[in-house]
Amino acid sequence: MSTSSDQKVQAFLDNLQIVDSPKYQIILAARAILFEQYPDAKERMMYGGILFSLEEDFAGLFAYTHHVSMEFGNGYLMNDPEKLLEGKGKYRRHLKITSMDQQTMGKLAFFVPQAYQKP
């Protein structure tokens, strides 16, 4: 899914495509992975990034200066054998994405199916 039905999300994507095409491509790929797993997920802009929700918010995508971050609201519950998820908060964990190489996208595809978990 390269376009969004949410106008604010689409404006964010359109702007990102102009100002930072590599991060735009990463976010498109990450959104595609997420929507493949959760086709009924809704997206909206909040906190400067895209939040994804089903019954509640469970993930987010944020573009930073040197990377894109995929945030997982209940990341502390996720299976992370390689200890790739970062964050020391009570619940949230994130994966930093700096490229679209096959290995990185594979790691993202490993975590996304675990994203919607309830404690």
N, C-alpha and C positions, 0 to 999 in steps of 0.2 A: 504494500500500500504506500504509494509515494505521495498522494495528496491526502489532505485531512478534511473532514466535514466541519471541523471546528475552525472558524475564521482566524482566531488568534494563533492557533497552532500553525495554520497554513501561512500566515504572515511571518511567523518566526522562521519556518522552513524556507520561504522565499528569500528572506533577508540573509539567512545563513548561506544559502546557495551562492549569493552574490559576494558576501564578505569572506567566506571561508569554505570553499568547495570541498576540501578533504573532510572536514568535520561534518558537513552536510551529507556526504556520501556515507560516513560512518553512522550517522543518525538514521538515515533511510534504511540501511542494512539492519540496524538494531530494531527499528520499528517493524520491519518485515518479519524478523525472527519472533518478535513478541506477538504480532497479530496472527502469525501462523499458529502459535500455541494457544492464543486467547483471542479468537476472532470477534468475540462480543465485548472486548475491552473498549472502554471509552477513554478519550484523551482530552486533556485541557492544559492550558498554560497556567503555571503557578511557580513561584519562587525563581522565575527566570528560565524555567525549563518545561518539559512536557511531563505531566503526571498521567499515569495510567490507572484506571480503576475498573473493578467489576462491582462487587457489593461495597467495596471500600478501596482506597488507594493502596496499590501494592508495588508499584515500580515508578521510576522516573528516569528521564534522559536529560542530561545537562551538558552544554558545551562550555568548556573552560579554555584558557589560553593555550595550553599544551596537550589537552586530551578531551575526550568525551567520557562522561561518567554515567554508568547505568547503576541507579540506586535501587536497592531492594528493601522495602519497608520492614520485612521480617527476615532479613538476611542472616540473623543469628541462628535461624532454624535450618539453614541450607547446608547441604553436604558440600564440603569444600576440601577435598583431600589434598590439594596442592597449596592450600592456604593463600589463594589469590585474592579473596575478598578483603577489602580494607575497611576500617572503621572500628572505633572502640566504644561507640555508644551502646546503649542497652539493647536496641533492636536492629537498627539500620546498618546495612553493609553496602559497599559499592565496589564495582569493577571499573578500573581505569582502562580506557580503550584509546590507543594511540595510532592504530593502523587497522586496515581491513584485511590483513593477511589471513590465510585459511586457519591457522592455529588460533589466532585471537577470536575470530568469528566462531570457531568450534567451541572455545571456552564459554563464550557468551551463550551459545546454543545449549550448553550443558546447564547453565544456571537459570535461564529463562523459564523452563518448565517447573522449576522449584519456586518461582517467584510468588505465586499465589498460595500461600500457606497460612493457616491460622494456628496460633499456639494451642 
